[in-house]
């Protein structure tokens, strides 16, 4: 019963097989190999974006930070939600790789920025001339860290605001596949067709060993990316091991299949939690993350039974048994529904 994070799950067997095939010969390095060319073309085809500039890196932090650094000057500010990965989980990497660009936090509802809040945040900047930061890119996370999802219409509404100010729109897609699977849309409909300038297309949280794609739908914005990637130490010499993963990910829509499995496991867990009277669901989960509050004594029973998940408030071991503590539970593609049922039975006291 492991629900700490989807990035701790196993690598899908077909991805391991692809890596084994990539390991059979001597191949040109730094992305100058056939597998890398095929992976780039596969991403362009998937997104219906034949002119997109596509580059692979090993981590989501690198993808987000190098994309944003390519679109922001050191004296810029990057607009994002308070719960964005780039704010909470990346150790100031966007600031580091951009040479000093700051983050401006935009008020969010369930981790989603609204057009009104974004317009207010943008309008509040650049009122001090050279004494304040210059307006820079806007970054949204889809699916969000609260498990909520931006629809194509919501993305388009935000893009309209960024267009008013001439700013690029970046999408952190660490769980992009989960968002697409949840919405039933195409990758193109939720990205460039809705006004997204660049995307971090995640794979590590969805069955890959470690690869993310930086996808620039406006190739002009990618002019600096390759230099920044090399200078930042994120250009793999044995690049084919990144490309092999990404190629296997896209082939046969594996990316969508794995995300669907993770989402379905989350929905299964959610249905069970709703049937337990003491459980309160904090947000309406739309992808593969649940925030739920329940009594400390229930947490203690789960821990004793071997369940692993994050507790976001309070100490599980000491305190009032009836006190409500909030859990964050994340499902991945490999989740065993029987284990989820066992966890729910423990919570019910069965």
C-alpha positions in Angstrom: 0.0 0.0 0.0 2.4 2.7 -1.3 0.7 6.0 -2.0 3.5 8.5 -1.2 4.1 9.6 -4.9 3.8 8.4 -8.4 7.5 9.1 -9.1 8.4 6.3 -6.8 6.6 3.6 -8.8 8.2 1.1 -11.1 9.3 1.5 -14.7 7.0 -0.1 -17.2 8.4 -3.3 -18.8 8.2 -2.1 -22.3 10.4 0.9 -21.4 13.0 -1.4 -19.9 12.9 -3.4 -23.1 13.5 -0.3 -25.1 16.5 0.6 -22.9 17.9 -2.9 -23.5 17.6 -2.5 -27.2 19.2 0.9 -27.0 22.1 -0.8 -25.2 23.1 -3.1 -28.0 25.4 -1.0 -30.1 27.7 2.0 -30.4 25.6 5.0 -31.2 26.4 8.7 -31.7 26.1 10.8 -28.6 24.4 14.1 -27.5 21.2 13.4 -29.4 22.8 12.8 -32.9 21.3 9.3 -33.1 18.3 7.8 -35.0 16.4 7.1 -31.8 16.5 10.7 -30.7 15.3 11.9 -34.1 12.4 9.4 -33.9 11.5 10.5 -30.4 11.4 14.2 -31.5 9.2 13.3 -34.5 6.9 11.2 -32.3 6.3 14.1 -30.0 5.7 16.5 -32.9 3.2 14.0 -34.3 1.5 13.5 -30.9 1.0 17.2 -30.4 0.1 17.9 -34.1 2.9 20.4 -34.0 5.4 19.7 -36.9 7.4 22.8 -36.3 7.8 22.4 -32.5 11.3 22.5 -31.0 11.7 19.4 -28.8 14.6 18.7 -26.4 14.9 15.9 -23.8 16.3 16.2 -20.3 16.3 13.7 -17.4 14.3 15.7 -14.7 11.2 17.8 -14.4 13.2 20.5 -12.6 15.5 20.8 -15.5 12.7 20.9 -18.0 10.8 23.6 -16.2 13.8 25.7 -15.2 15.5 25.6 -18.6 12.3 26.4 -20.5 11.5 29.3 -18.2 15.1 30.6 -18.3 14.9 30.6 -22.1 11.8 32.8 -21.9 12.9 35.1 -19.0 15.6 37.6 -18.5 17.4 37.8 -15.1 15.5 41.0 -14.3 12.1 39.4 -15.1 9.5 37.9 -12.9 7.7 34.6 -13.6 4.1 34.3 -12.5 2.9 31.1 -10.9 0.5 29.6 -8.3 1.7 29.3 -4.7 1.5 25.4 -5.0 3.4 25.3 -8.3 6.3 22.9 -8.5 8.6 25.8 -9.4 7.7 27.5 -6.2 7.5 24.6 -3.7 9.6 21.7 -5.0 12.5 23.0 -7.1 14.9 24.7 -4.7 14.9 28.0 -6.6 16.1 26.3 -9.8 14.2 28.6 -12.1 15.8 31.6 -10.4 19.2 29.9 -10.6 19.0 28.9 -14.3 17.5 32.2 -15.4 20.3 34.1 -13.6 18.0 35.7 -11.1 14.5 36.0 -12.3 12.1 36.1 -9.4 8.7 34.3 -8.9 5.5 36.3 -8.4 2.8 34.2 -6.7 -0.7 34.5 -8.2 -3.7 33.9 -6.0 -5.1 30.4 -6.8 -8.3 28.4 -6.2 -7.6 24.7 -5.5 -4.1 25.4 -7.0 -5.6 26.8 -10.2 -4.9 30.4 -11.3 -8.0 32.4 -12.5 -7.8 34.9 -15.3 -8.9 37.7 -12.9 -6.2 36.9 -10.4 -3.6 36.6 -13.1 -4.5 39.9 -14.7 -4.3 41.6 -11.3 -0.9 40.1 -10.6 0.5 41.1 -13.9 -1.0 44.6 -13.7 0.6 45.1 -10.3 4.1 44.6 -11.7 6.2 47.0 -13.8 4.8 50.0 -11.9 8.3 51.0 -10.6 10.2 51.2 -13.9 13.8 49.9 -13.4 13.3 49.6 -9.7 11.0 46.6 -10.1 11.1 43.3 -12.2 10.0 43.2 -15.8 6.9 41.1 -16.5 7.9 37.6 -17.7 6.4 34.3 -18.5 3.4 32.8 -16.8 3.7 29.2 -15.6 0.7 26.9 -14.8 0.8 23.3 -13.6 -1.5 20.7 -15.2 -2.5 18.5 -13.4 -1.9 20.6 -10.3 -0.3 19.5 -7.1 -3.8 19.3 -5.5 -4.9 16.9 -8.2 -7.1 19.5 -10.0 -7.0 19.9 -13.7 -7.2 22.9 -16.1 -9.6 22.3 -19.0 -8.7 23.6 -22.5 -11.2 26.4 -22.0 -9.5 27.4 -18.7 -6.1 27.3 -20.3 -7.4 29.4 -23.2 -8.8 32.0 -20.8 -5.4 32.4 -19.1 -3.7 32.6 -22.5 -5.9 35.5 -23.5 -4.6 37.4 -20.5 -0.9 36.6 -21.3 -1.5 37.7 -24.9 -2.8 41.0 -23.7 0.6 41.7 -22.1 2.7 39.9 -24.7 3.9 37.2 -22.3 4.6 33.5 -23.1 2.6 30.8 -21.3 4.4 27.8 -19.9 2.7 24.6 -18.8 4.4 22.3 -16.2 3.2 18.9 -17.3 4.8 16.6 -14.8 1.4 14.9 -14.7 0.3 16.2 -18.1 -0.7 12.7 -19.2 -3.0 12.4 -16.2 -4.7 15.6 -17.1 -5.2 14.6 -20.7 -6.6 11.2 -19.7 -9.0 12.8 -17.2 -10.3 15.4 -19.7 -10.6 13.2 -22.7 -9.0 15.8 -24.9 -6.0 15.7 -27.3 -2.6 16.9 -26.2 -2.9 19.7 -28.8 -6.2 20.9 -27.5 -4.9 21.6 -24.1 -1.6 23.1 -25.2 -0.8 25.1 -28.3 -4.4 25.2 -29.5 -5.3 26.8 -26.2 -2.4 29.2 -26.3 0.4 27.4 -24.5 3.9 28.6 -25.7 5.9 25.8 -24.2 5.3 22.5 -22.2 7.3 20.3 -19.9 6.0 17.0 -21.1 6.5 14.6 -18.1 7.3 10.9 -18.1 9.1 10.1 -14.9 5.9 10.1 -12.8 4.1 8.0 -15.3 6.2 4.8 -15.8 9.5 6.1 -17.3 12.9 5.7 -15.6 13.7 9.4 -16.0 13.0 11.6 -19.0 11.0 14.8 -19.7 10.5 16.7 -22.9 10.8 20.4 -23.3 8.4 21.2 -26.1 8.4 24.7 -27.6 5.3 25.3 -29.7 6.8 28.6 -30.7 10.3 27.5 -31.9 11.6 31.1 -31.7 11.4 30.8 -27.9 13.8 27.9 -27.9 16.7 29.8 -29.4 18.7 29.7 -26.1 17.6 26.3 -24.8 20.3 24.1 -26.2 23.1 26.4 -24.8 21.4 26.6 -21.4 20.9 22.8 -21.3 24.6 22.2 -22.1 25.9 25.0 -19.7 23.6 23.7 -17.0 25.0 20.1 -17.2 21.8 18.6 -18.5 22.9 17.4 -22.0 23.3 13.7 -21.7 26.2 12.3 -23.8 24.4 8.9 -24.0 21.3 10.6 -25.1 19.8 7.5 -26.7 18.8 6.2 -23.2 16.5 9.2 -22.8 15.2 8.9 -26.4 14.5 5.2 -26.1 12.3 5.8 -23.1 10.4 8.6 -24.8 9.9 6.6 -28.0 8.5 3.7 -26.0 6.3 6.0 -24.0 4.6 7.4 -27.1 4.4 4.2 -29.1 1.0 2.7 -28.9 -0.2 5.6 -26.7 1.5 3.9 -23.7 1.6 7.4 -22.0 -2.2 7.6 -22.1 -2.7 4.0 -21.0 -0.5 4.4 -17.9 -2.1 7.7 -17.0 -5.6 6.2 -17.3 -4.6 3.3 -15.0 -3.3 5.8 -12.4 -6.5 7.9 -12.6 -8.7 4.9 -12.4 -6.9 3.7 -9.3 -7.4 7.1 -7.8 -11.1 7.1 -8.6 -11.3 3.6 -7.0 -9.7 4.8 -3.9 -11.8 8.0 -3.8 -15.1 5.9 -4.0 -14.0 3.8 -1.1 -13.0 6.9 1.0 -16.3 8.5 0.4 -18.0 5.5 2.0 -16.2 6.0 5.3 -18.1 8.6 7.4 -15.1 9.9 9.2 -13.2 10.8 6.0 -13.4 14.4 4.6 -12.2 15.0 1.0 -10.4 18.3 0.9 -10.5 19.0 -2.9 -12.4 17.3 -5.7 -9.7 15.1 -7.2 -9.6 15.1 -11.0 -6.5 13.2 -11.7 -4.4 10.9 -9.5 -3.9 12.8 -6.2 -6.3 12.9 -3.2 -6.1 15.1 -0.1 -8.3 13.5 2.7 -8.6 14.2 6.4 -9.5 11.5 8.9 -8.9 10.8 12.6 -5.4 10.2 14.0 -6.4 6.7 15.3 -7.3 5.7 11.7 -3.8 7.0 10.5 -2.3 4.9 13.2 -4.1 1.8 12.1 -3.0 2.3 8.5 0.6 2.8 9.5 0.6 -0.3 11.6 -0.8 -2.2 8.6 2.0 -0.9 6.4 0.3 1.8 4.4 2.7 4.5 3.2 1.5 8.0 2.3 2.2 11.6 3.2 0.7 13.3 6.2 0.5 17.0 5.8 -0.6 18.1 9.3 0.2 16.9 12.7 2.1 14.0 14.3 0.5 10.6 13.6 2.0 8.9 16.7 1.0 11.4 19.5 -2.0 13.5 20.2 -5.8 13.3 20.4 -6.9 10.0 18.7 -9.9 11.9 17.2 -7.9 14.8 15.8 -8.3 15.1 12.0 -5.0 14.9 10.1 -4.7 15.5 6.4 -3.2 12.8 4.1 -1.9 13.2 0.6 -2.4 10.0 -1.4 -1.0 9.6 -5.0 -1.7 6.6 -7.2 0.4 5.4 -10.1 0.0 3.1 -13.1 1.0 0.0 -11.2 -1.4 0.3 -8.3 -2.9 -2.9 -7.1 -6.6 -2.4 -6.5 -6.7 -5.3 -4.1 -4.2 -3.4 -1.9 -6.3 -0.3 -2.0 -9.3 -2.4 -0.9 -7.3 -3.8 1.9 -6.3 -0.3 3.0 -9.9 0.8 3.0 -10.9 -2.2 5.0 -8.3 -1.3 7.6 -9.7 2.2 7.7 -13.2 0.8 8.3 -11.8 -1.3 11.1 -12.5 -4.6 9.3 
